[in-house]
């Protein structure tokens, strides 16, 4: 059985980056949510995605995280994820 592809992650300045471009659904959402579970709520996560992850936003809200679209490379949707004050 083949292992599903994984996202590339790295730290840059004070942010943790995750690149989920090219991953088949639902892997981008699964890997983003898994990363958020491992990080402290003070973390800032930058997501590099190839499309607007509309199904991710309600999941983030449910666990107390907010997504903000920030400038990225052409053809990329880049999100900045931060924890909200009203975490469950």
PyMOL Python script that loads the backbone (N, CA, C, O; Angstrom):
from pymol import cmd

cmd.read_pdbstr("""\
ATOM      1  N   UNK A   1       0.843  -1.175   0.000  1.00  0.00           N
ATOM      2  CA  UNK A   1       0.000   0.000   0.000  1.00  0.00           C
ATOM      3  C   UNK A   1       0.888   1.238   0.000  1.00  0.00           C
ATOM      4  O   UNK A   1       1.816   1.340   0.803  1.00  0.00           O
ATOM      5  N   UNK A   2       0.609   2.164  -0.887  1.00  0.00           N
ATOM      6  CA  UNK A   2       1.401   3.382  -0.985  1.00  0.00           C
ATOM      7  C   UNK A   2       0.998   4.382   0.085  1.00  0.00           C
ATOM      8  O   UNK A   2      -0.181   4.546   0.396  1.00  0.00           O
ATOM      9  N   UNK A   3       1.998   5.043   0.637  1.00  0.00           N
ATOM     10  CA  UNK A   3       1.759   6.102   1.605  1.00  0.00           C
ATOM     11  C   UNK A   3       1.341   7.355   0.844  1.00  0.00           C
ATOM     12  O   UNK A   3       1.939   7.664  -0.186  1.00  0.00           O
ATOM     13  N   UNK A   4       0.312   8.099   1.327  1.00  0.00           N
ATOM     14  CA  UNK A   4      -0.097   9.307   0.615  1.00  0.00           C
ATOM     15  C   UNK A   4       1.021  10.339   0.625  1.00  0.00           C
ATOM     16  O   UNK A   4       1.825  10.378   1.557  1.00  0.00           O
ATOM     17  N   UNK A   5       1.075  11.174  -0.407  1.00  0.00           N
ATOM     18  CA  UNK A   5       2.115  12.215  -0.434  1.00  0.00           C
ATOM     19  C   UNK A   5       1.942  13.162   0.748  1.00  0.00           C
ATOM     20  O   UNK A   5       0.837  13.346   1.258  1.00  0.00           O
ATOM     21  N   UNK A   6       3.032  13.748   1.166  1.00  0.00           N
ATOM     22  CA  UNK A   6       2.976  14.660   2.298  1.00  0.00           C
ATOM     23  C   UNK A   6       3.344  16.068   1.876  1.00  0.00           C
ATOM     24  O   UNK A   6       4.001  16.292   0.859  1.00  0.00           O
ATOM     25  N   UNK A   7       2.901  16.998   2.687  1.00  0.00           N
ATOM     26  CA  UNK A   7       3.201  18.405   2.446  1.00  0.00           C
ATOM     27  C   UNK A   7       4.634  18.698   2.853  1.00  0.00           C
ATOM     28  O   UNK A   7       5.210  18.009   3.695  1.00  0.00           O
ATOM     29  N   UNK A   8       5.190  19.711   2.254  1.00  0.00           N
ATOM     30  CA  UNK A   8       6.514  20.182   2.643  1.00  0.00           C
ATOM     31  C   UNK A   8       6.325  21.254   3.703  1.00  0.00           C
ATOM     32  O   UNK A   8       5.527  22.171   3.513  1.00  0.00           O
ATOM     33  N   UNK A   9       7.039  21.158   4.806  1.00  0.00           N
ATOM     34  CA  UNK A   9       6.956  22.168   5.864  1.00  0.00           C
ATOM     35  C   UNK A   9       8.343  22.706   6.158  1.00  0.00           C
ATOM     36  O   UNK A   9       9.346  22.007   6.007  1.00  0.00           O
ATOM     37  N   UNK A  10       8.382  23.965   6.583  1.00  0.00           N
ATOM     38  CA  UNK A  10       9.643  24.582   6.979  1.00  0.00           C
ATOM     39  C   UNK A  10       9.346  25.812   7.832  1.00  0.00           C
ATOM     40  O   UNK A  10       8.243  26.358   7.803  1.00  0.00           O
ATOM     41  N   UNK A  11      10.344  26.230   8.580  1.00  0.00           N
ATOM     42  CA  UNK A  11      10.244  27.443   9.400  1.00  0.00           C
ATOM     43  C   UNK A  11      11.021  28.550   8.719  1.00  0.00           C
ATOM     44  O   UNK A  11      12.122  28.350   8.207  1.00  0.00           O
ATOM     45  N   UNK A  12      10.410  29.726   8.729  1.00  0.00           N
ATOM     46  CA  UNK A  12      11.043  30.902   8.123  1.00  0.00           C
ATOM     47  C   UNK A  12      10.690  32.092   8.989  1.00  0.00           C
ATOM     48  O   UNK A  12       9.513  32.373   9.217  1.00  0.00           O
ATOM     49  N   UNK A  13      11.700  32.792   9.472  1.00  0.00           N
ATOM     50  CA  UNK A  13      11.504  33.866  10.445  1.00  0.00           C
ATOM     51  C   UNK A  13      10.732  33.281  11.623  1.00  0.00           C
ATOM     52  O   UNK A  13      11.169  32.290  12.209  1.00  0.00           O
ATOM     53  N   UNK A  14       9.599  33.872  11.980  1.00  0.00           N
ATOM     54  CA  UNK A  14       8.817  33.366  13.104  1.00  0.00           C
ATOM     55  C   UNK A  14       7.619  32.533  12.659  1.00  0.00           C
ATOM     56  O   UNK A  14       6.782  32.169  13.485  1.00  0.00           O
ATOM     57  N   UNK A  15       7.526  32.229  11.384  1.00  0.00           N
ATOM     58  CA  UNK A  15       6.371  31.524  10.840  1.00  0.00           C
ATOM     59  C   UNK A  15       6.717  30.084  10.461  1.00  0.00           C
ATOM     60  O   UNK A  15       7.859  29.775  10.118  1.00  0.00           O
ATOM     61  N   UNK A  16       5.717  29.215  10.528  1.00  0.00           N
ATOM     62  CA  UNK A  16       5.833  27.853  10.025  1.00  0.00           C
ATOM     63  C   UNK A  16       5.086  27.802   8.698  1.00  0.00           C
ATOM     64  O   UNK A  16       3.923  28.199   8.624  1.00  0.00           O
ATOM     65  N   UNK A  17       5.742  27.321   7.660  1.00  0.00           N
ATOM     66  CA  UNK A  17       5.140  27.236   6.329  1.00  0.00           C
ATOM     67  C   UNK A  17       4.768  25.788   6.024  1.00  0.00           C
ATOM     68  O   UNK A  17       5.457  24.852   6.430  1.00  0.00           O
ATOM     69  N   UNK A  18       3.658  25.629   5.296  1.00  0.00           N
ATOM     70  CA  UNK A  18       3.257  24.318   4.800  1.00  0.00           C
ATOM     71  C   UNK A  18       2.809  24.488   3.354  1.00  0.00           C
ATOM     72  O   UNK A  18       1.939  25.304   3.051  1.00  0.00           O
ATOM     73  N   UNK A  19       3.411  23.713   2.480  1.00  0.00           N
ATOM     74  CA  UNK A  19       3.097  23.756   1.050  1.00  0.00           C
ATOM     75  C   UNK A  19       2.318  22.501   0.690  1.00  0.00           C
ATOM     76  O   UNK A  19       2.862  21.396   0.685  1.00  0.00           O
ATOM     77  N   UNK A  20       1.035  22.685   0.390  1.00  0.00           N
ATOM     78  CA  UNK A  20       0.160  21.556   0.079  1.00  0.00           C
ATOM     79  C   UNK A  20      -0.193  21.500  -1.405  1.00  0.00           C
ATOM     80  O   UNK A  20      -1.070  20.736  -1.809  1.00  0.00           O
ATOM     81  N   UNK A  21       0.478  22.294  -2.202  1.00  0.00           N
ATOM     82  CA  UNK A  21       0.202  22.295  -3.642  1.00  0.00           C
ATOM     83  C   UNK A  21       0.534  20.935  -4.240  1.00  0.00           C
ATOM     84  O   UNK A  21       1.559  20.330  -3.925  1.00  0.00           O
ATOM     85  N   UNK A  22      -0.360  20.468  -5.113  1.00  0.00           N
ATOM     86  CA  UNK A  22      -0.138  19.203  -5.794  1.00  0.00           C
ATOM     87  C   UNK A  22      -0.647  17.983  -5.049  1.00  0.00           C
ATOM     88  O   UNK A  22      -0.611  16.877  -5.587  1.00  0.00           O
ATOM     89  N   UNK A  23      -1.119  18.160  -3.824  1.00  0.00           N
ATOM     90  CA  UNK A  23      -1.641  17.028  -3.064  1.00  0.00           C
ATOM     91  C   UNK A  23      -3.096  16.767  -3.451  1.00  0.00           C
ATOM     92  O   UNK A  23      -3.853  17.715  -3.660  1.00  0.00           O
ATOM     93  N   UNK A  24      -3.501  15.495  -3.550  1.00  0.00           N
ATOM     94  CA  UNK A  24      -4.892  15.186  -3.869  1.00  0.00           C
ATOM     95  C   UNK A  24      -5.794  15.443  -2.657  1.00  0.00           C
ATOM     96  O   UNK A  24      -5.372  15.293  -1.510  1.00  0.00           O
ATOM     97  N   UNK A  25      -7.031  15.828  -2.930  1.00  0.00           N
ATOM     98  CA  UNK A  25      -8.007  16.012  -1.851  1.00  0.00           C
ATOM     99  C   UNK A  25      -8.240  14.676  -1.170  1.00  0.00           C
ATOM    100  O   UNK A  25      -8.232  13.645  -1.842  1.00  0.00           O
ATOM    101  N   UNK A  26      -8.440  14.658   0.094  1.00  0.00           N
ATOM    102  CA  UNK A  26      -8.526  15.753   1.075  1.00  0.00           C
ATOM    103  C   UNK A  26      -7.200  16.026   1.786  1.00  0.00           C
ATOM    104  O   UNK A  26      -7.191  16.654   2.845  1.00  0.00           O
ATOM    105  N   UNK A  27      -6.083  15.567   1.223  1.00  0.00           N
ATOM    106  CA  UNK A  27      -4.788  15.676   1.901  1.00  0.00           C
ATOM    107  C   UNK A  27      -4.405  17.096   2.305  1.00  0.00           C
ATOM    108  O   UNK A  27      -3.884  17.268   3.407  1.00  0.00           O
ATOM    109  N   UNK A  28      -4.631  18.136   1.477  1.00  0.00           N
ATOM    110  CA  UNK A  28      -4.250  19.473   1.942  1.00  0.00           C
ATOM    111  C   UNK A  28      -4.912  19.844   3.271  1.00  0.00           C
ATOM    112  O   UNK A  28      -4.242  20.320   4.188  1.00  0.00           O
ATOM    113  N   UNK A  29      -6.217  19.628   3.374  1.00  0.00           N
ATOM    114  CA  UNK A  29      -6.917  19.974   4.603  1.00  0.00           C
ATOM    115  C   UNK A  29      -6.447  19.094   5.762  1.00  0.00           C
ATOM    116  O   UNK A  29      -6.210  19.598   6.860  1.00  0.00           O
ATOM    117  N   UNK A  30      -6.313  17.813   5.535  1.00  0.00           N
ATOM    118  CA  UNK A  30      -5.882  16.892   6.586  1.00  0.00           C
ATOM    119  C   UNK A  30      -4.506  17.297   7.110  1.00  0.00           C
ATOM    120  O   UNK A  30      -4.289  17.334   8.321  1.00  0.00           O
ATOM    121  N   UNK A  31      -3.595  17.593   6.221  1.00  0.00           N
ATOM    122  CA  UNK A  31      -2.232  17.909   6.653  1.00  0.00           C
ATOM    123  C   UNK A  31      -2.137  19.265   7.339  1.00  0.00           C
ATOM    124  O   UNK A  31      -1.342  19.436   8.262  1.00  0.00           O
ATOM    125  N   UNK A  32      -2.941  20.232   6.896  1.00  0.00           N
ATOM    126  CA  UNK A  32      -2.968  21.538   7.568  1.00  0.00           C
ATOM    127  C   UNK A  32      -3.514  21.373   8.983  1.00  0.00           C
ATOM    128  O   UNK A  32      -2.919  21.877   9.935  1.00  0.00           O
ATOM    129  N   UNK A  33      -4.629  20.678   9.131  1.00  0.00           N
ATOM    130  CA  UNK A  33      -5.231  20.494  10.451  1.00  0.00           C
ATOM    131  C   UNK A  33      -4.325  19.679  11.376  1.00  0.00           C
ATOM    132  O   UNK A  33      -4.262  19.952  12.575  1.00  0.00           O
ATOM    133  N   UNK A  34      -3.635  18.698  10.838  1.00  0.00           N
ATOM    134  CA  UNK A  34      -2.692  17.908  11.632  1.00  0.00           C
ATOM    135  C   UNK A  34      -1.547  18.780  12.132  1.00  0.00           C
ATOM    136  O   UNK A  34      -1.137  18.668  13.287  1.00  0.00           O
ATOM    137  N   UNK A  35      -1.036  19.640  11.274  1.00  0.00           N
ATOM    138  CA  UNK A  35       0.038  20.545  11.679  1.00  0.00           C
ATOM    139  C   UNK A  35      -0.430  21.467  12.795  1.00  0.00           C
ATOM    140  O   UNK A  35       0.296  21.678  13.766  1.00  0.00           O
ATOM    141  N   UNK A  36      -1.635  22.019  12.671  1.00  0.00           N
ATOM    142  CA  UNK A  36      -2.137  22.936  13.692  1.00  0.00           C
ATOM    143  C   UNK A  36      -2.281  22.252  15.044  1.00  0.00           C
ATOM    144  O   UNK A  36      -2.105  22.896  16.079  1.00  0.00           O
ATOM    145  N   UNK A  37      -2.593  20.974  15.057  1.00  0.00           N
ATOM    146  CA  UNK A  37      -2.707  20.236  16.319  1.00  0.00           C
ATOM    147  C   UNK A  37      -1.363  20.111  17.022  1.00  0.00           C
ATOM    148  O   UNK A  37      -1.304  20.021  18.249  1.00  0.00           O
ATOM    149  N   UNK A  38      -0.290  20.106  16.249  1.00  0.00           N
ATOM    150  CA  UNK A  38       1.056  19.926  16.825  1.00  0.00           C
ATOM    151  C   UNK A  38       1.697  21.230  17.288  1.00  0.00           C
ATOM    152  O   UNK A  38       2.662  21.209  18.052  1.00  0.00           O
ATOM    153  N   UNK A  39       1.171  22.361  16.832  1.00  0.00           N
ATOM    154  CA  UNK A  39       1.798  23.648  17.116  1.00  0.00           C
ATOM    155  C   UNK A  39       1.120  24.360  18.283  1.00  0.00           C
ATOM    156  O   UNK A  39      -0.055  24.126  18.565  1.00  0.00           O
ATOM    157  N   UNK A  40       1.871  25.231  18.960  1.00  0.00           N
ATOM    158  CA  UNK A  40       1.239  26.044  20.006  1.00  0.00           C
ATOM    159  C   UNK A  40       0.292  27.068  19.379  1.00  0.00           C
ATOM    160  O   UNK A  40       0.449  27.430  18.213  1.00  0.00           O
ATOM    161  N   UNK A  41      -0.678  27.526  20.144  1.00  0.00           N
ATOM    162  CA  UNK A  41      -1.655  28.487  19.619  1.00  0.00           C
ATOM    163  C   UNK A  41      -1.014  29.838  19.311  1.00  0.00           C
ATOM    164  O   UNK A  41      -1.631  30.673  18.650  1.00  0.00           O
ATOM    165  N   UNK A  42       0.192  30.060  19.772  1.00  0.00           N
ATOM    166  CA  UNK A  42       0.897  31.310  19.454  1.00  0.00           C
ATOM    167  C   UNK A  42       1.544  31.266  18.079  1.00  0.00           C
ATOM    168  O   UNK A  42       2.062  32.279  17.608  1.00  0.00           O
ATOM    169  N   UNK A  43       1.521  30.106  17.426  1.00  0.00           N
ATOM    170  CA  UNK A  43       2.177  29.946  16.128  1.00  0.00           C
ATOM    171  C   UNK A  43       1.436  30.716  15.041  1.00  0.00           C
ATOM    172  O   UNK A  43       0.229  30.946  15.121  1.00  0.00           O
ATOM    173  N   UNK A  44       2.189  31.101  14.037  1.00  0.00           N
ATOM    174  CA  UNK A  44       1.631  31.657  12.797  1.00  0.00           C
ATOM    175  C   UNK A  44       2.002  30.681  11.694  1.00  0.00           C
ATOM    176  O   UNK A  44       3.172  30.333  11.532  1.00  0.00           O
ATOM    177  N   UNK A  45       1.007  30.238  10.937  1.00  0.00           N
ATOM    178  CA  UNK A  45       1.226  29.261   9.880  1.00  0.00           C
ATOM    179  C   UNK A  45       0.912  29.916   8.535  1.00  0.00           C
ATOM    180  O   UNK A  45      -0.133  30.542   8.358  1.00  0.00           O
ATOM    181  N   UNK A  46       1.832  29.757   7.604  1.00  0.00           N
ATOM    182  CA  UNK A  46       1.631  30.239   6.238  1.00  0.00           C
ATOM    183  C   UNK A  46       1.370  29.021   5.362  1.00  0.00           C
ATOM    184  O   UNK A  46       2.203  28.120   5.265  1.00  0.00           O
ATOM    185  N   UNK A  47       0.195  29.005   4.722  1.00  0.00           N
ATOM    186  CA  UNK A  47      -0.206  27.894   3.860  1.00  0.00           C
ATOM    187  C   UNK A  47       0.005  28.302   2.410  1.00  0.00           C
ATOM    188  O   UNK A  47      -0.412  29.381   1.989  1.00  0.00           O
ATOM    189  N   UNK A  48       0.655  27.432   1.656  1.00  0.00           N
ATOM    190  CA  UNK A  48       0.843  27.626   0.217  1.00  0.00           C
ATOM    191  C   UNK A  48      -0.066  26.608  -0.470  1.00  0.00           C
ATOM    192  O   UNK A  48       0.152  25.400  -0.381  1.00  0.00           O
ATOM    193  N   UNK A  49      -1.086  27.118  -1.154  1.00  0.00           N
ATOM    194  CA  UNK A  49      -2.120  26.259  -1.751  1.00  0.00           C
ATOM    195  C   UNK A  49      -2.294  26.672  -3.206  1.00  0.00           C
ATOM    196  O   UNK A  49      -1.928  27.780  -3.597  1.00  0.00           O
ATOM    197  N   UNK A  50      -2.857  25.764  -4.003  1.00  0.00           N
ATOM    198  CA  UNK A  50      -3.070  26.091  -5.420  1.00  0.00           C
ATOM    199  C   UNK A  50      -4.476  26.597  -5.702  1.00  0.00           C
ATOM    200  O   UNK A  50      -4.760  27.066  -6.804  1.00  0.00           O
ATOM    201  N   UNK A  51      -5.363  26.502  -4.703  1.00  0.00           N
ATOM    202  CA  UNK A  51      -6.726  27.010  -4.877  1.00  0.00           C
ATOM    203  C   UNK A  51      -7.261  27.468  -3.525  1.00  0.00           C
ATOM    204  O   UNK A  51      -6.683  27.168  -2.480  1.00  0.00           O
ATOM    205  N   UNK A  52      -8.366  28.194  -3.558  1.00  0.00           N
ATOM    206  CA  UNK A  52      -8.980  28.677  -2.334  1.00  0.00           C
ATOM    207  C   UNK A  52      -9.614  27.497  -1.603  1.00  0.00           C
ATOM    208  O   UNK A  52     -10.562  26.904  -2.119  1.00  0.00           O
ATOM    209  N   UNK A  53      -9.120  27.138  -0.415  1.00  0.00           N
ATOM    210  CA  UNK A  53      -9.615  25.946   0.291  1.00  0.00           C
ATOM    211  C   UNK A  53     -10.903  26.230   1.069  1.00  0.00           C
ATOM    212  O   UNK A  53     -10.889  26.291   2.298  1.00  0.00           O
ATOM    213  N   UNK A  54     -12.009  26.402   0.350  1.00  0.00           N
ATOM    214  CA  UNK A  54     -13.267  26.825   0.974  1.00  0.00           C
ATOM    215  C   UNK A  54     -13.749  25.866   2.057  1.00  0.00           C
ATOM    216  O   UNK A  54     -14.398  26.304   3.008  1.00  0.00           O
ATOM    217  N   UNK A  55     -13.456  24.583   1.945  1.00  0.00           N
ATOM    218  CA  UNK A  55     -13.896  23.614   2.957  1.00  0.00           C
ATOM    219  C   UNK A  55     -13.031  23.675   4.216  1.00  0.00           C
ATOM    220  O   UNK A  55     -13.422  23.151   5.259  1.00  0.00           O
ATOM    221  N   UNK A  56     -11.877  24.301   4.131  1.00  0.00           N
ATOM    222  CA  UNK A  56     -10.997  24.420   5.284  1.00  0.00           C
ATOM    223  C   UNK A  56     -11.488  25.472   6.276  1.00  0.00           C
ATOM    224  O   UNK A  56     -11.324  25.301   7.485  1.00  0.00           O
ATOM    225  N   UNK A  57     -12.084  26.549   5.787  1.00  0.00           N
ATOM    226  CA  UNK A  57     -12.441  27.672   6.653  1.00  0.00           C
ATOM    227  C   UNK A  57     -13.389  27.287   7.801  1.00  0.00           C
ATOM    228  O   UNK A  57     -13.140  27.696   8.935  1.00  0.00           O
ATOM    229  N   UNK A  58     -14.463  26.518   7.558  1.00  0.00           N
ATOM    230  CA  UNK A  58     -15.316  26.139   8.692  1.00  0.00           C
ATOM    231  C   UNK A  58     -14.592  25.236   9.696  1.00  0.00           C
ATOM    232  O   UNK A  58     -14.841  25.308  10.899  1.00  0.00           O
ATOM    233  N   UNK A  59     -13.693  24.387   9.188  1.00  0.00           N
ATOM    234  CA  UNK A  59     -12.916  23.522  10.089  1.00  0.00           C
ATOM    235  C   UNK A  59     -12.003  24.369  10.978  1.00  0.00           C
ATOM    236  O   UNK A  59     -11.873  24.097  12.172  1.00  0.00           O
ATOM    237  N   UNK A  60     -11.377  25.384  10.405  1.00  0.00           N
ATOM    238  CA  UNK A  60     -10.505  26.272  11.178  1.00  0.00           C
ATOM    239  C   UNK A  60     -11.312  27.007  12.240  1.00  0.00           C
ATOM    240  O   UNK A  60     -10.888  27.098  13.392  1.00  0.00           O
ATOM    241  N   UNK A  61     -12.478  27.533  11.856  1.00  0.00           N
ATOM    242  CA  UNK A  61     -13.314  28.266  12.802  1.00  0.00           C
ATOM    243  C   UNK A  61     -13.716  27.366  13.968  1.00  0.00           C
ATOM    244  O   UNK A  61     -13.780  27.818  15.112  1.00  0.00           O
ATOM    245  N   UNK A  62     -13.983  26.116  13.685  1.00  0.00           N
ATOM    246  CA  UNK A  62     -14.416  25.177  14.719  1.00  0.00           C
ATOM    247  C   UNK A  62     -13.327  24.930  15.767  1.00  0.00           C
ATOM    248  O   UNK A  62     -13.629  24.689  16.935  1.00  0.00           O
ATOM    249  N   UNK A  63     -12.066  24.992  15.347  1.00  0.00           N
ATOM    250  CA  UNK A  63     -10.967  24.756  16.285  1.00  0.00           C
ATOM    251  C   UNK A  63     -10.286  26.052  16.748  1.00  0.00           C
ATOM    252  O   UNK A  63      -9.252  26.015  17.415  1.00  0.00           O
ATOM    253  N   UNK A  64     -10.884  27.203  16.383  1.00  0.00           N
ATOM    254  CA  UNK A  64     -10.378  28.474  16.889  1.00  0.00           C
ATOM    255  C   UNK A  64      -9.199  29.055  16.132  1.00  0.00           C
ATOM    256  O   UNK A  64      -8.315  29.669  16.731  1.00  0.00           O
ATOM    257  N   UNK A  65      -9.178  28.867  14.820  1.00  0.00           N
ATOM    258  CA  UNK A  65      -8.133  29.462  13.986  1.00  0.00           C
ATOM    259  C   UNK A  65      -8.778  30.314  12.902  1.00  0.00           C
ATOM    260  O   UNK A  65      -9.897  30.040  12.468  1.00  0.00           O
ATOM    261  N   UNK A  66      -8.071  31.341  12.472  1.00  0.00           N
ATOM    262  CA  UNK A  66      -8.553  32.277  11.470  1.00  0.00           C
ATOM    263  C   UNK A  66      -7.600  32.265  10.279  1.00  0.00           C
ATOM    264  O   UNK A  66      -6.383  32.224  10.456  1.00  0.00           O
ATOM    265  N   UNK A  67      -8.151  32.301   9.068  1.00  0.00           N
ATOM    266  CA  UNK A  67      -7.336  32.347   7.849  1.00  0.00           C
ATOM    267  C   UNK A  67      -7.488  33.713   7.197  1.00  0.00           C
ATOM    268  O   UNK A  67      -8.593  34.240   7.066  1.00  0.00           O
ATOM    269  N   UNK A  68      -6.367  34.270   6.794  1.00  0.00           N
ATOM    270  CA  UNK A  68      -6.335  35.546   6.086  1.00  0.00           C
ATOM    271  C   UNK A  68      -5.543  35.330   4.801  1.00  0.00           C
ATOM    272  O   UNK A  68      -4.429  34.808   4.837  1.00  0.00           O
ATOM    273  N   UNK A  69      -6.122  35.732   3.657  1.00  0.00           N
ATOM    274  CA  UNK A  69      -5.402  35.628   2.390  1.00  0.00           C
ATOM    275  C   UNK A  69      -4.338  36.715   2.370  1.00  0.00           C
ATOM    276  O   UNK A  69      -4.622  37.881   2.642  1.00  0.00           O
ATOM    277  N   UNK A  70      -3.107  36.321   2.043  1.00  0.00           N
ATOM    278  CA  UNK A  70      -1.987  37.258   1.955  1.00  0.00           C
ATOM    279  C   UNK A  70      -1.346  37.116   0.579  1.00  0.00           C
ATOM    280  O   UNK A  70      -1.540  36.101  -0.090  1.00  0.00           O
ATOM    281  N   UNK A  71      -0.581  38.127   0.146  1.00  0.00           N
ATOM    282  CA  UNK A  71       0.039  38.036  -1.175  1.00  0.00           C
ATOM    283  C   UNK A  71       0.956  36.820  -1.293  1.00  0.00           C
ATOM    284  O   UNK A  71       1.696  36.486  -0.369  1.00  0.00           O
ATOM    285  N   UNK A  72       0.887  36.173  -2.447  1.00  0.00           N
ATOM    286  CA  UNK A  72       1.724  35.011  -2.729  1.00  0.00           C
ATOM    287  C   UNK A  72       2.215  35.056  -4.161  1.00  0.00           C
ATOM    288  O   UNK A  72       2.035  36.049  -4.867  1.00  0.00           O
ATOM    289  N   UNK A  73       2.832  33.973  -4.576  1.00  0.00           N
ATOM    290  CA  UNK A  73       3.314  33.879  -5.940  1.00  0.00           C
ATOM    291  C   UNK A  73       2.139  33.757  -6.908  1.00  0.00           C
ATOM    292  O   UNK A  73       1.033  33.399  -6.503  1.00  0.00           O
ATOM    293  N   UNK A  74       2.374  34.052  -8.175  1.00  0.00           N
ATOM    294  CA  UNK A  74       1.324  33.933  -9.177  1.00  0.00           C
ATOM    295  C   UNK A  74       0.847  32.481  -9.248  1.00  0.00           C
ATOM    296  O   UNK A  74       1.654  31.552  -9.265  1.00  0.00           O
ATOM    297  N   UNK A  75      -0.474  32.301  -9.290  1.00  0.00           N
ATOM    298  CA  UNK A  75      -1.040  30.964  -9.345  1.00  0.00           C
ATOM    299  C   UNK A  75      -1.119  30.274  -7.996  1.00  0.00           C
ATOM    300  O   UNK A  75      -1.453  29.091  -7.922  1.00  0.00           O
ATOM    301  N   UNK A  76      -0.816  30.999  -6.934  1.00  0.00           N
ATOM    302  CA  UNK A  76      -0.809  30.437  -5.584  1.00  0.00           C
ATOM    303  C   UNK A  76      -1.827  31.182  -4.724  1.00  0.00           C
ATOM    304  O   UNK A  76      -1.979  32.398  -4.840  1.00  0.00           O
ATOM    305  N   UNK A  77      -2.516  30.448  -3.868  1.00  0.00           N
ATOM    306  CA  UNK A  77      -3.318  31.060  -2.814  1.00  0.00           C
ATOM    307  C   UNK A  77      -2.510  30.883  -1.540  1.00  0.00           C
ATOM    308  O   UNK A  77      -2.202  29.762  -1.134  1.00  0.00           O
ATOM    309  N   UNK A  78      -2.172  31.997  -0.919  1.00  0.00           N
ATOM    310  CA  UNK A  78      -1.366  31.949   0.301  1.00  0.00           C
ATOM    311  C   UNK A  78      -2.224  32.452   1.464  1.00  0.00           C
ATOM    312  O   UNK A  78      -2.848  33.510   1.387  1.00  0.00           O
ATOM    313  N   UNK A  79      -2.236  31.673   2.531  1.00  0.00           N
ATOM    314  CA  UNK A  79      -3.027  32.003   3.705  1.00  0.00           C
ATOM    315  C   UNK A  79      -2.134  32.164   4.919  1.00  0.00           C
ATOM    316  O   UNK A  79      -1.123  31.476   5.060  1.00  0.00           O
ATOM    317  N   UNK A  80      -2.516  33.073   5.786  1.00  0.00           N
ATOM    318  CA  UNK A  80      -1.843  33.256   7.080  1.00  0.00           C
ATOM    319  C   UNK A  80      -2.830  32.797   8.138  1.00  0.00           C
ATOM    320  O   UNK A  80      -3.901  33.387   8.284  1.00  0.00           O
ATOM    321  N   UNK A  81      -2.483  31.751   8.876  1.00  0.00           N
ATOM    322  CA  UNK A  81      -3.351  31.189   9.906  1.00  0.00           C
ATOM    323  C   UNK A  81      -2.887  31.622  11.281  1.00  0.00           C
ATOM    324  O   UNK A  81      -1.712  31.492  11.623  1.00  0.00           O
ATOM    325  N   UNK A  82      -3.823  32.140  12.068  1.00  0.00           N
ATOM    326  CA  UNK A  82      -3.529  32.535  13.451  1.00  0.00           C
ATOM    327  C   UNK A  82      -4.670  32.054  14.332  1.00  0.00           C
ATOM    328  O   UNK A  82      -5.814  31.947  13.889  1.00  0.00           O
ATOM    329  N   UNK A  83      -4.344  31.768  15.579  1.00  0.00           N
ATOM    330  CA  UNK A  83      -5.364  31.341  16.543  1.00  0.00           C
ATOM    331  C   UNK A  83      -6.192  32.543  16.958  1.00  0.00           C
ATOM    332  O   UNK A  83      -5.682  33.658  17.070  1.00  0.00           O
ATOM    333  N   UNK A  84      -7.472  32.302  17.183  1.00  0.00           N
ATOM    334  CA  UNK A  84      -8.362  33.342  17.661  1.00  0.00           C
ATOM    335  C   UNK A  84      -8.430  33.307  19.184  1.00  0.00           C
ATOM    336  O   UNK A  84      -7.992  32.342  19.809  1.00  0.00           O
ATOM    337  N   UNK A  85      -8.967  34.340  19.764  1.00  0.00           N
ATOM    338  CA  UNK A  85      -9.112  34.401  21.226  1.00  0.00           C
ATOM    339  C   UNK A  85     -10.238  33.514  21.720  1.00  0.00           C
ATOM    340  O   UNK A  85     -10.263  33.129  22.889  1.00  0.00           O
ATOM    341  N   UNK A  86     -11.175  33.185  20.831  1.00  0.00           N
ATOM    342  CA  UNK A  86     -12.349  32.409  21.247  1.00  0.00           C
ATOM    343  C   UNK A  86     -12.204  30.930  20.898  1.00  0.00           C
ATOM    344  O   UNK A  86     -13.086  30.331  20.282  1.00  0.00           O
ATOM    345  N   UNK A  87     -11.083  30.362  21.302  1.00  0.00           N
ATOM    346  CA  UNK A  87     -10.826  28.943  21.022  1.00  0.00           C
ATOM    347  C   UNK A  87     -11.770  28.073  21.835  1.00  0.00           C
ATOM    348  O   UNK A  87     -12.168  28.442  22.940  1.00  0.00           O
ATOM    349  N   UNK A  88     -12.129  26.914  21.286  1.00  0.00           N
ATOM    350  CA  UNK A  88     -13.023  26.013  22.015  1.00  0.00           C
ATOM    351  C   UNK A  88     -12.347  25.424  23.245  1.00  0.00           C
ATOM    352  O   UNK A  88     -12.961  24.643  23.972  1.00  0.00           O
TER     353      UNK A  88
END
""", "prot")
cmd.dss("prot")
cmd.show_as("cartoon", "prot")
cmd.util.cbc("prot")
cmd.orient("prot")
